[in-house]
Amino acid sequence: MANPIKNNQLPLLELDLLKTIVVIAETGNFTTAAEQLFRTPSAVSMQVKRIEELLGRTLFYRDSRSVTPTGEGELLVEHGRRLLALNNQMVSRFVMPEISGKVHLGATDDIAERFLPGLLQRFAQTHCCVTVDVVVETSVNLKKLVSAGKMDVALITYDPKKKQNSDIQSVYTERLCWAGLKNGVAFEARPLPVSVWEEGCSWRNAGLSSLESAGIDYRVSYMSAHISGQRAAILADLAVAPIPVSCCINNIVELTHQDGLPDLENYGVGMVLKKKLSDPAKAIAEHIKEGLSQKSYAA
């Protein structure tokens, strides 16, 4: 590409263009990026072309399914994130309510791993003066901490079919499924080797009750309170596990009737709040509810 320097002056990069580049890199897809940016895919493509011409560099490798940053594209994404974060911090001091303080937020392991990074990153961009301390615990313990006033907001898992206490606000639902190793054989064994957590876990209850209803003999061969532990058991082909369908990635696949396993129902993510919430706690609670409601889907 041509040298972009003219009249000894470097070109200025618009934040809007940088945001597009960062979102494309994060989603790996022009169409998905366009949805997040509320633009058409063609408009996003034009923005990429514009910044590539401006810099005189190719920023993405493109194929029929996805786009990935080139080495120079990764460098631009890295610096773009910093500039966007600095812009958000600066602007939020002028246009956002002056909320400051500390929030004690609790979440189960799977929620902390899958949802919190993005949610907290976006919250920090608009509430730079709020500090969020996160504790990862079981749903049972999180409810106790909120009840004792030691936790402001907690995200727990629950069974949507069971009657819940009025203090649990539903914020997300997703279908559970039986998961196993791709081309694995653990699902063929009888008794069926199952990886679950202890009593009270909504995933465990849904999974084991489905096996009992289907008359499938099983044994609990692996126990872990962490989604990483469930993945380890599956990837070692030691067991199958009831997990959210969105966790079936890479070599973990959904097992169906064709594999001799029953369907599973939805599980829910609920929010539990301390009785007297501070303004910072109210702000993050609303932010999380809005963020998760956009992801929520029920099979």
Phi and psi restraints in degrees (value plus and minus 20) as a CYANA .aco file:
   2 ALA   PHI     -89.7   -49.7
   2 ALA   PSI     135.0   175.0
   3 ASN   PHI     -86.8   -46.8
   3 ASN   PSI     103.8   143.8
   4 PRO   PHI    -100.0   -60.0
   4 PRO   PSI     -29.7    10.3
   5 ILE   PHI     -98.4   -58.4
   5 ILE   PSI     103.7   143.7
   6 LYS   PHI    -148.8  -108.8
   6 LYS   PSI     117.1   157.1
   7 ASN   PHI      34.5    74.5
   7 ASN   PSI      13.9    53.9
   8 ASN   PHI      41.3    81.3
   8 ASN   PSI       1.7    41.7
   9 GLN   PHI    -138.4   -98.4
   9 GLN   PSI     112.0   152.0
  10 LEU   PHI     -95.5   -55.5
  10 LEU   PSI     124.8   164.8
  11 PRO   PHI     -90.9   -50.9
  11 PRO   PSI     130.5   170.5
  12 LEU   PHI    -113.7   -73.7
  12 LEU   PSI     112.5   152.5
  13 LEU   PHI    -112.7   -72.7
  13 LEU   PSI     106.3   146.3
  14 GLU   PHI     -96.2   -56.2
  14 GLU   PSI     119.5   159.5
  15 LEU   PHI     -81.8   -41.8
  15 LEU   PSI     -51.7   -11.7
  16 ASP   PHI     -82.9   -42.9
  16 ASP   PSI     -59.0   -19.0
  17 LEU   PHI     -89.6   -49.6
  17 LEU   PSI     -60.7   -20.7
  18 LEU   PHI     -82.8   -42.8
  18 LEU   PSI     -60.0   -20.0
  19 LYS   PHI     -81.1   -41.1
  19 LYS   PSI     -60.9   -20.9
  20 THR   PHI     -82.2   -42.2
  20 THR   PSI     -64.6   -24.6
  21 ILE   PHI     -81.7   -41.7
  21 ILE   PSI     -62.7   -22.7
  22 VAL   PHI     -85.5   -45.5
  22 VAL   PSI     -64.1   -24.1
  23 VAL   PHI     -85.9   -45.9
  23 VAL   PSI     -59.2   -19.2
  24 ILE   PHI     -82.3   -42.3
  24 ILE   PSI     -63.8   -23.8
  25 ALA   PHI     -83.1   -43.1
  25 ALA   PSI     -56.6   -16.6
  26 GLU   PHI     -95.0   -55.0
  26 GLU   PSI     -53.7   -13.7
  27 THR   PHI    -113.5   -73.5
  27 THR   PSI     -45.9    -5.9
  28 GLY   PHI      49.7    89.7
  28 GLY   PSI      -0.1    39.9
  29 ASN   PHI    -177.8  -137.8
  29 ASN   PSI     111.3   151.3
  30 PHE   PHI     -85.1   -45.1
  30 PHE   PSI     -60.3   -20.3
  31 THR   PHI     -85.8   -45.8
  31 THR   PSI     -66.5   -26.5
  32 THR   PHI     -84.3   -44.3
  32 THR   PSI     -61.1   -21.1
  33 ALA   PHI     -81.3   -41.3
  33 ALA   PSI     -62.0   -22.0
  34 ALA   PHI     -81.0   -41.0
  34 ALA   PSI     -59.8   -19.8
  35 GLU   PHI     -82.1   -42.1
  35 GLU   PSI     -63.0   -23.0
  36 GLN   PHI     -89.1   -49.1
  36 GLN   PSI     -49.9    -9.9
  37 LEU   PHI    -112.1   -72.1
  37 LEU   PSI     -22.6    17.4
  38 PHE   PHI      38.1    78.1
  38 PHE   PSI      24.8    64.8
  39 ARG   PHI    -151.0  -111.0
  39 ARG   PSI     151.4   191.4
  40 THR   PHI    -105.4   -65.4
  40 THR   PSI     133.5   173.5
  41 PRO   PHI     -76.1   -36.1
  41 PRO   PSI     -55.8   -15.8
  42 SER   PHI     -86.7   -46.7
  42 SER   PSI     -56.7   -16.7
  43 ALA   PHI     -86.4   -46.4
  43 ALA   PSI     -58.8   -18.8
  44 VAL   PHI     -84.8   -44.8
  44 VAL   PSI     -62.9   -22.9
  45 SER   PHI     -80.2   -40.2
  45 SER   PSI     -59.5   -19.5
  46 MET   PHI     -86.0   -46.0
  46 MET   PSI     -56.2   -16.2
  47 GLN   PHI     -85.7   -45.7
  47 GLN   PSI     -60.8   -20.8
  48 VAL   PHI     -83.8   -43.8
  48 VAL   PSI     -64.5   -24.5
  49 LYS   PHI     -80.1   -40.1
  49 LYS   PSI     -59.1   -19.1
  50 ARG   PHI     -84.4   -44.4
  50 ARG   PSI     -66.6   -26.6
  51 ILE   PHI     -93.1   -53.1
  51 ILE   PSI     -51.8   -11.8
  52 GLU   PHI     -85.6   -45.6
  52 GLU   PSI     -59.7   -19.7
  53 GLU   PHI     -88.7   -48.7
  53 GLU   PSI     -55.9   -15.9
  54 LEU   PHI     -85.5   -45.5
  54 LEU   PSI     -59.1   -19.1
  55 LEU   PHI    -113.4   -73.4
  55 LEU   PSI     -36.8     3.2
  56 GLY   PHI      51.3    91.3
  56 GLY   PSI       9.8    49.8
  57 ARG   PHI    -158.5  -118.5
  57 ARG   PSI     129.5   169.5
  58 THR   PHI    -105.6   -65.6
  58 THR   PSI     106.4   146.4
  59 LEU   PHI    -122.4   -82.4
  59 LEU   PSI     -40.8    -0.8
  60 PHE   PHI    -156.6  -116.6
  60 PHE   PSI     122.8   162.8
  61 TYR   PHI    -108.0   -68.0
  61 TYR   PSI     113.3   153.3
  62 ARG   PHI    -139.0   -99.0
  62 ARG   PSI     118.5   158.5
  63 ASP   PHI    -157.2  -117.2
  63 ASP   PSI    -192.4  -152.4
  64 SER   PHI     -89.2   -49.2
  64 SER   PSI     -41.1    -1.1
  65 ARG   PHI    -129.9   -89.9
  65 ARG   PSI     -51.4   -11.4
  66 SER   PHI    -173.4  -133.4
  66 SER   PSI     151.6   191.6
  67 VAL   PHI    -148.1  -108.1
  67 VAL   PSI     121.2   161.2
  68 THR   PHI    -151.2  -111.2
  68 THR   PSI     124.6   164.6
  69 PRO   PHI     -87.7   -47.7
  69 PRO   PSI     123.3   163.3
  70 THR   PHI     -93.3   -53.3
  70 THR   PSI     156.9   196.9
  71 GLY   PHI     -78.1   -38.1
  71 GLY   PSI     -63.3   -23.3
  72 GLU   PHI     -90.8   -50.8
  72 GLU   PSI     -50.9   -10.9
  73 GLY   PHI     -85.1   -45.1
  73 GLY   PSI     -61.4   -21.4
  74 GLU   PHI     -82.8   -42.8
  74 GLU   PSI     -58.1   -18.1
  75 LEU   PHI     -83.8   -43.8
  75 LEU   PSI     -62.4   -22.4
  76 LEU   PHI     -86.1   -46.1
  76 LEU   PSI     -60.2   -20.2
  77 VAL   PHI     -82.0   -42.0
  77 VAL   PSI     -63.1   -23.1
  78 GLU   PHI     -79.7   -39.7
  78 GLU   PSI     -70.1   -30.1
  79 HIS   PHI     -91.5   -51.5
  79 HIS   PSI     -51.9   -11.9
  80 GLY   PHI     -81.8   -41.8
  80 GLY   PSI     -61.5   -21.5
  81 ARG   PHI     -80.0   -40.0
  81 ARG   PSI     -62.1   -22.1
  82 ARG   PHI     -84.1   -44.1
  82 ARG   PSI     -63.8   -23.8
  83 LEU   PHI     -86.0   -46.0
  83 LEU   PSI     -60.2   -20.2
  84 LEU   PHI     -86.7   -46.7
  84 LEU   PSI     -60.5   -20.5
  85 ALA   PHI     -83.9   -43.9
  85 ALA   PSI     -62.0   -22.0
  86 LEU   PHI     -84.2   -44.2
  86 LEU   PSI     -61.0   -21.0
  87 ASN   PHI     -81.4   -41.4
  87 ASN   PSI     -65.3   -25.3
  88 ASN   PHI     -83.8   -43.8
  88 ASN   PSI     -61.1   -21.1
  89 GLN   PHI     -82.9   -42.9
  89 GLN   PSI     -62.5   -22.5
  90 MET   PHI     -87.2   -47.2
  90 MET   PSI     -69.7   -29.7
  91 VAL   PHI     -86.3   -46.3
  91 VAL   PSI     -57.6   -17.6
  92 SER   PHI     -83.0   -43.0
  92 SER   PSI     -46.4    -6.4
  93 ARG   PHI     -89.7   -49.7
  93 ARG   PSI     -39.7     0.3
  94 PHE   PHI    -122.3   -82.3
  94 PHE   PSI     -57.1   -17.1
  95 VAL   PHI    -127.5   -87.5
  95 VAL   PSI     -32.7     7.3
  96 MET   PHI    -117.6   -77.6
  96 MET   PSI     133.7   173.7
  97 PRO   PHI     -78.0   -38.0
  97 PRO   PSI     125.8   165.8
  98 GLU   PHI     -99.4   -59.4
  98 GLU   PSI      60.0   100.0
  99 ILE   PHI    -126.4   -86.4
  99 ILE   PSI     108.7   148.7
 100 SER   PHI    -162.0  -122.0
 100 SER   PSI     136.1   176.1
 101 GLY   PHI     122.2   162.2
 101 GLY   PSI    -188.7  -148.7
 102 LYS   PHI    -140.5  -100.5
 102 LYS   PSI     121.6   161.6
 103 VAL   PHI    -143.1  -103.1
 103 VAL   PSI     113.7   153.7
 104 HIS   PHI    -117.8   -77.8
 104 HIS   PSI      90.2   130.2
 105 LEU   PHI    -133.5   -93.5
 105 LEU   PSI     112.2   152.2
 106 GLY   PHI    -137.1   -97.1
 106 GLY   PSI     131.4   171.4
 107 ALA   PHI    -176.8  -136.8
 107 ALA   PSI     133.1   173.1
 108 THR   PHI     -92.6   -52.6
 108 THR   PSI     145.3   185.3
 109 ASP   PHI     -77.2   -37.2
 109 ASP   PSI     -67.7   -27.7
 110 ASP   PHI     -87.8   -47.8
 110 ASP   PSI     -56.3   -16.3
 111 ILE   PHI     -87.9   -47.9
 111 ILE   PSI     -62.7   -22.7
 112 ALA   PHI     -81.2   -41.2
 112 ALA   PSI     -56.9   -16.9
 113 GLU   PHI     -97.6   -57.6
 113 GLU   PSI     -62.0   -22.0
 114 ARG   PHI    -110.4   -70.4
 114 ARG   PSI     -55.6   -15.6
 115 PHE   PHI    -130.7   -90.7
 115 PHE   PSI     -57.8   -17.8
 116 LEU   PHI     -83.0   -43.0
 116 LEU   PSI     -59.0   -19.0
 117 PRO   PHI     -73.8   -33.8
 117 PRO   PSI     -69.5   -29.5
 118 GLY   PHI     -87.8   -47.8
 118 GLY   PSI     -61.9   -21.9
 119 LEU   PHI     -83.5   -43.5
 119 LEU   PSI     -64.9   -24.9
 120 LEU   PHI     -91.5   -51.5
 120 LEU   PSI     -54.0   -14.0
 121 GLN   PHI     -82.5   -42.5
 121 GLN   PSI     -65.9   -25.9
 122 ARG   PHI     -88.5   -48.5
 122 ARG   PSI     -55.5   -15.5
 123 PHE   PHI     -85.1   -45.1
 123 PHE   PSI     -61.4   -21.4
 124 ALA   PHI     -83.4   -43.4
 124 ALA   PSI     -49.6    -9.6
 125 GLN   PHI     -88.8   -48.8
 125 GLN   PSI     -48.0    -8.0
 126 THR   PHI    -128.9   -88.9
 126 THR   PSI     -31.5     8.5
 127 HIS   PHI    -154.7  -114.7
 127 HIS   PSI      50.0    90.0
 128 CYS   PHI     -87.9   -47.9
 128 CYS   PSI     -36.8     3.2
 129 CYS   PHI    -120.5   -80.5
 129 CYS   PSI     -11.1    28.9
 130 VAL   PHI    -127.0   -87.0
 130 VAL   PSI     106.1   146.1
 131 THR   PHI    -118.2   -78.2
 131 THR   PSI     111.1   151.1
 132 VAL   PHI    -134.7   -94.7
 132 VAL   PSI      98.0   138.0
 133 ASP   PHI    -118.6   -78.6
 133 ASP   PSI     106.0   146.0
 134 VAL   PHI    -129.6   -89.6
 134 VAL   PSI     115.4   155.4
 135 VAL   PHI    -141.3  -101.3
 135 VAL   PSI     109.5   149.5
 136 VAL   PHI    -121.8   -81.8
 136 VAL   PSI     101.5   141.5
 137 GLU   PHI    -169.6  -129.6
 137 GLU   PSI     156.4   196.4
 138 THR   PHI     -95.4   -55.4
 138 THR   PSI     140.6   180.6
 139 SER   PHI     -79.4   -39.4
 139 SER   PSI     -61.8   -21.8
 140 VAL   PHI     -80.7   -40.7
 140 VAL   PSI     -67.7   -27.7
 141 ASN   PHI     -88.7   -48.7
 141 ASN   PSI     -55.2   -15.2
 142 LEU   PHI     -83.7   -43.7
 142 LEU   PSI     -61.9   -21.9
 143 LYS   PHI     -82.4   -42.4
 143 LYS   PSI     -57.9   -17.9
 144 LYS   PHI     -85.4   -45.4
 144 LYS   PSI     -60.4   -20.4
 145 LEU   PHI     -85.2   -45.2
 145 LEU   PSI     -60.0   -20.0
 146 VAL   PHI     -87.0   -47.0
 146 VAL   PSI     -64.1   -24.1
 147 SER   PHI     -80.9   -40.9
 147 SER   PSI     -54.2   -14.2
 148 ALA   PHI    -102.7   -62.7
 148 ALA   PSI     -22.5    17.5
 149 GLY   PHI      59.9    99.9
 149 GLY   PSI      -6.8    33.2
 150 LYS   PHI    -113.8   -73.8
 150 LYS   PSI     -26.6    13.4
 151 MET   PHI    -155.5  -115.5
 151 MET   PSI     115.4   155.4
 152 ASP   PHI    -101.5   -61.5
 152 ASP   PSI     -69.9   -29.9
 153 VAL   PHI    -156.0  -116.0
 153 VAL   PSI     116.3   156.3
 154 ALA   PHI    -154.8  -114.8
 154 ALA   PSI     119.6   159.6
 155 LEU   PHI    -128.5   -88.5
 155 LEU   PSI      99.5   139.5
 156 ILE   PHI    -144.9  -104.9
 156 ILE   PSI     144.7   184.7
 157 THR   PHI    -122.7   -82.7
 157 THR   PSI     130.7   170.7
 158 TYR   PHI    -175.9  -135.9
 158 TYR   PSI     147.1   187.1
 159 ASP   PHI    -112.2   -72.2
 159 ASP   PSI      93.0   133.0
 160 PRO   PHI     -81.8   -41.8
 160 PRO   PSI     -41.3    -1.3
 161 LYS   PHI     -99.5   -59.5
 161 LYS   PSI     -40.4    -0.4
 162 LYS   PHI    -111.4   -71.4
 162 LYS   PSI     126.1   166.1
 163 LYS   PHI     -86.6   -46.6
 163 LYS   PSI     108.4   148.4
 164 GLN   PHI    -130.6   -90.6
 164 GLN   PSI     140.8   180.8
 165 ASN   PHI     -82.4   -42.4
 165 ASN   PSI     129.4   169.4
 166 SER   PHI     -85.5   -45.5
 166 SER   PSI     -34.4     5.6
 167 ASP   PHI    -103.9   -63.9
 167 ASP   PSI     -21.6    18.4
 168 ILE   PHI    -117.1   -77.1
 168 ILE   PSI      97.1   137.1
 169 GLN   PHI    -118.4   -78.4
 169 GLN   PSI     104.1   144.1
 170 SER   PHI     -93.9   -53.9
 170 SER   PSI     109.6   149.6
 171 VAL   PHI    -146.1  -106.1
 171 VAL   PSI     -31.4     8.6
 172 TYR   PHI    -183.8  -143.8
 172 TYR   PSI     121.1   161.1
 173 THR   PHI    -154.0  -114.0
 173 THR   PSI     128.6   168.6
 174 GLU   PHI    -174.5  -134.5
 174 GLU   PSI     133.2   173.2
 175 ARG   PHI     -99.0   -59.0
 175 ARG   PSI     114.8   154.8
 176 LEU   PHI    -107.7   -67.7
 176 LEU   PSI     136.9   176.9
 177 CYS   PHI    -169.7  -129.7
 177 CYS   PSI     141.0   181.0
 178 TRP   PHI     -99.5   -59.5
 178 TRP   PSI     113.4   153.4
 179 ALA   PHI    -144.7  -104.7
 179 ALA   PSI     124.4   164.4
 180 GLY   PHI    -165.6  -125.6
 180 GLY   PSI     156.7   196.7
 181 LEU   PHI     -94.0   -54.0
 181 LEU   PSI     117.2   157.2
 182 LYS   PHI     -79.2   -39.2
 182 LYS   PSI     106.1   146.1
 183 ASN   PHI      44.0    84.0
 183 ASN   PSI      -1.3    38.7
 184 GLY   PHI    -100.9   -60.9
 184 GLY   PSI     156.4   196.4
 185 VAL   PHI    -146.8  -106.8
 185 VAL   PSI     -21.3    18.7
 186 ALA   PHI     -78.5   -38.5
 186 ALA   PSI     -54.4   -14.4
 187 PHE   PHI     -87.5   -47.5
 187 PHE   PSI     -36.0     4.0
 188 GLU   PHI    -104.6   -64.6
 188 GLU   PSI     -38.8     1.2
 189 ALA   PHI     -91.6   -51.6
 189 ALA   PSI     128.3   168.3
 190 ARG   PHI    -157.0  -117.0
 190 ARG   PSI     105.8   145.8
 191 PRO   PHI     -84.8   -44.8
 191 PRO   PSI     128.6   168.6
 192 LEU   PHI     -88.6   -48.6
 192 LEU   PSI     104.0   144.0
 193 PRO   PHI     -96.6   -56.6
 193 PRO   PSI     103.4   143.4
 194 VAL   PHI    -142.0  -102.0
 194 VAL   PSI     120.5   160.5
 195 SER   PHI    -128.8   -88.8
 195 SER   PSI      99.1   139.1
 196 VAL   PHI    -165.3  -125.3
 196 VAL   PSI    -199.3  -159.3
 197 TRP   PHI    -127.9   -87.9
 197 TRP   PSI    -189.3  -149.3
 198 GLU   PHI     -97.5   -57.5
 198 GLU   PSI     155.9   195.9
 199 GLU   PHI     -74.3   -34.3
 199 GLU   PSI     121.3   161.3
 200 GLY   PHI      83.0   123.0
 200 GLY   PSI     -37.3     2.7
 201 CYS   PHI     -97.1   -57.1
 201 CYS   PSI     106.1   146.1
 202 SER   PHI     -85.5   -45.5
 202 SER   PSI     -52.9   -12.9
 203 TRP   PHI     -85.9   -45.9
 203 TRP   PSI     -64.5   -24.5
 204 ARG   PHI     -80.6   -40.6
 204 ARG   PSI     -69.5   -29.5
 205 ASN   PHI     -79.2   -39.2
 205 ASN   PSI     -64.2   -24.2
 206 ALA   PHI     -85.0   -45.0
 206 ALA   PSI     -63.7   -23.7
 207 GLY   PHI     -87.3   -47.3
 207 GLY   PSI     -71.2   -31.2
 208 LEU   PHI     -89.0   -49.0
 208 LEU   PSI     -56.8   -16.8
 209 SER   PHI     -85.8   -45.8
 209 SER   PSI     -53.4   -13.4
 210 SER   PHI     -88.0   -48.0
 210 SER   PSI     -57.0   -17.0
 211 LEU   PHI     -88.3   -48.3
 211 LEU   PSI     -60.9   -20.9
 212 GLU   PHI     -85.0   -45.0
 212 GLU   PSI     -60.1   -20.1
 213 SER   PHI     -86.3   -46.3
 213 SER   PSI     -52.7   -12.7
 214 ALA   PHI    -106.5   -66.5
 214 ALA   PSI     -23.7    16.3
 215 GLY   PHI      51.1    91.1
 215 GLY   PSI      10.2    50.2
 216 ILE   PHI    -115.8   -75.8
 216 ILE   PSI     103.3   143.3
 217 ASP   PHI     -91.8   -51.8
 217 ASP   PSI     114.9   154.9
 218 TYR   PHI    -164.4  -124.4
 218 TYR   PSI     145.6   185.6
 219 ARG   PHI    -160.9  -120.9
 219 ARG   PSI     122.4   162.4
 220 VAL   PHI    -101.3   -61.3
 220 VAL   PSI      84.7   124.7
 221 SER   PHI    -120.0   -80.0
 221 SER   PSI     -31.3     8.7
 222 TYR   PHI    -171.7  -131.7
 222 TYR   PSI     113.5   153.5
 223 MET   PHI    -148.0  -108.0
 223 MET   PSI     110.8   150.8
 224 SER   PHI    -174.7  -134.7
 224 SER   PSI     118.4   158.4
 225 ALA   PHI    -105.7   -65.7
 225 ALA   PSI     -22.7    17.3
 226 HIS   PHI    -136.1   -96.1
 226 HIS   PSI     122.1   162.1
 227 ILE   PHI     -82.2   -42.2
 227 ILE   PSI     -49.9    -9.9
 228 SER   PHI     -85.3   -45.3
 228 SER   PSI     -54.9   -14.9
 229 GLY   PHI     -88.4   -48.4
 229 GLY   PSI     -58.5   -18.5
 230 GLN   PHI     -83.8   -43.8
 230 GLN   PSI     -62.2   -22.2
 231 ARG   PHI     -82.7   -42.7
 231 ARG   PSI     -60.1   -20.1
 232 ALA   PHI     -81.7   -41.7
 232 ALA   PSI     -63.0   -23.0
 233 ALA   PHI     -84.3   -44.3
 233 ALA   PSI     -60.2   -20.2
 234 ILE   PHI     -88.1   -48.1
 234 ILE   PSI     -67.5   -27.5
 235 LEU   PHI     -87.4   -47.4
 235 LEU   PSI     -44.8    -4.8
 236 ALA   PHI    -104.3   -64.3
 236 ALA   PSI     -22.0    18.0
 237 ASP   PHI      38.7    78.7
 237 ASP   PSI      14.4    54.4
 238 LEU   PHI    -110.6   -70.6
 238 LEU   PSI     -42.1    -2.1
 239 ALA   PHI    -184.1  -144.1
 239 ALA   PSI     148.0   188.0
 240 VAL   PHI    -128.6   -88.6
 240 VAL   PSI     142.0   182.0
 241 ALA   PHI    -166.7  -126.7
 241 ALA   PSI     126.8   166.8
 242 PRO   PHI    -104.7   -64.7
 242 PRO   PSI      93.5   133.5
 243 ILE   PHI    -158.9  -118.9
 243 ILE   PSI     145.5   185.5
 244 PRO   PHI     -81.4   -41.4
 244 PRO   PSI     123.8   163.8
 245 VAL   PHI     -81.6   -41.6
 245 VAL   PSI     -49.5    -9.5
 246 SER   PHI     -89.8   -49.8
 246 SER   PSI     -33.1     6.9
 247 CYS   PHI    -105.3   -65.3
 247 CYS   PSI     -24.1    15.9
 248 CYS   PHI    -103.2   -63.2
 248 CYS   PSI      68.3   108.3
 249 ILE   PHI    -152.4  -112.4
 249 ILE   PSI     144.1   184.1
 250 ASN   PHI      35.3    75.3
 250 ASN   PSI    -137.7   -97.7
 251 ASN   PHI    -114.8   -74.8
 251 ASN   PSI      -9.9    30.1
 252 ILE   PHI    -120.8   -80.8
 252 ILE   PSI     104.4   144.4
 253 VAL   PHI    -145.0  -105.0
 253 VAL   PSI     136.0   176.0
 254 GLU   PHI     -95.8   -55.8
 254 GLU   PSI     116.7   156.7
 255 LEU   PHI    -123.0   -83.0
 255 LEU   PSI     116.7   156.7
 256 THR   PHI    -144.1  -104.1
 256 THR   PSI    -186.9  -146.9
 257 HIS   PHI     -78.3   -38.3
 257 HIS   PSI     -52.7   -12.7
 258 GLN   PHI     -83.9   -43.9
 258 GLN   PSI     -42.6    -2.6
 259 ASP   PHI    -116.3   -76.3
 259 ASP   PSI     -15.4    24.6
 260 GLY   PHI      63.1   103.1
 260 GLY   PSI      -1.7    38.3
 261 LEU   PHI    -138.4   -98.4
 261 LEU   PSI     125.9   165.9
 262 PRO   PHI     -99.1   -59.1
 262 PRO   PSI     141.6   181.6
 263 ASP   PHI     -90.1   -50.1
 263 ASP   PSI     133.7   173.7
 264 LEU   PHI    -136.7   -96.7
 264 LEU   PSI     139.3   179.3
 265 GLU   PHI    -115.7   -75.7
 265 GLU   PSI    -193.1  -153.1
 266 ASN   PHI     -96.5   -56.5
 266 ASN   PSI     135.5   175.5
 267 TYR   PHI    -139.3   -99.3
 267 TYR   PSI     142.7   182.7
 268 GLY   PHI    -142.8  -102.8
 268 GLY   PSI     132.6   172.6
 269 VAL   PHI    -128.7   -88.7
 269 VAL   PSI     104.3   144.3
 270 GLY   PHI    -136.9   -96.9
 270 GLY   PSI     136.7   176.7
 271 MET   PHI    -132.6   -92.6
 271 MET   PSI     112.6   152.6
 272 VAL   PHI    -137.8   -97.8
 272 VAL   PSI     111.6   151.6
 273 LEU   PHI    -138.8   -98.8
 273 LEU   PSI     125.2   165.2
 274 LYS   PHI     -85.4   -45.4
 274 LYS   PSI     130.2   170.2
 275 LYS   PHI     -80.3   -40.3
 275 LYS   PSI     -66.1   -26.1
 276 LYS   PHI    -130.4   -90.4
 276 LYS   PSI      82.1   122.1
 277 LEU   PHI    -112.0   -72.0
 277 LEU   PSI     120.3   160.3
 278 SER   PHI     -96.2   -56.2
 278 SER   PSI     146.0   186.0
 279 ASP   PHI     -80.5   -40.5
 279 ASP   PSI     -62.7   -22.7
 280 PRO   PHI     -81.1   -41.1
 280 PRO   PSI     -59.2   -19.2
 281 ALA   PHI     -86.2   -46.2
 281 ALA   PSI     -59.5   -19.5
 282 LYS   PHI     -82.7   -42.7
 282 LYS   PSI     -59.8   -19.8
 283 ALA   PHI     -84.7   -44.7
 283 ALA   PSI     -64.8   -24.8
 284 ILE   PHI     -93.6   -53.6
 284 ILE   PSI     -51.2   -11.2
 285 ALA   PHI     -82.9   -42.9
 285 ALA   PSI     -64.9   -24.9
 286 GLU   PHI     -86.0   -46.0
 286 GLU   PSI     -58.7   -18.7
 287 HIS   PHI     -82.9   -42.9
 287 HIS   PSI     -63.8   -23.8
 288 ILE   PHI     -87.5   -47.5
 288 ILE   PSI     -63.4   -23.4
 289 LYS   PHI     -80.8   -40.8
 289 LYS   PSI     -62.7   -22.7
 290 GLU   PHI     -86.8   -46.8
 290 GLU   PSI     -62.8   -22.8
 291 GLY   PHI     -85.1   -45.1
 291 GLY   PSI     -64.4   -24.4
 292 LEU   PHI     -93.9   -53.9
 292 LEU   PSI     -51.1   -11.1
 293 SER   PHI     -84.4   -44.4
 293 SER   PSI     -49.7    -9.7
 294 GLN   PHI     -92.8   -52.8
 294 GLN   PSI     -44.0    -4.0
 295 LYS   PHI    -110.6   -70.6
 295 LYS   PSI     -41.1    -1.1
 296 SER   PHI     -80.7   -40.7
 296 SER   PSI     116.5   156.5
 297 TYR   PHI    -172.1  -132.1
 297 TYR   PSI     125.8   165.8
 298 ALA   PHI    -139.0   -99.0
 298 ALA   PSI     112.3   152.3
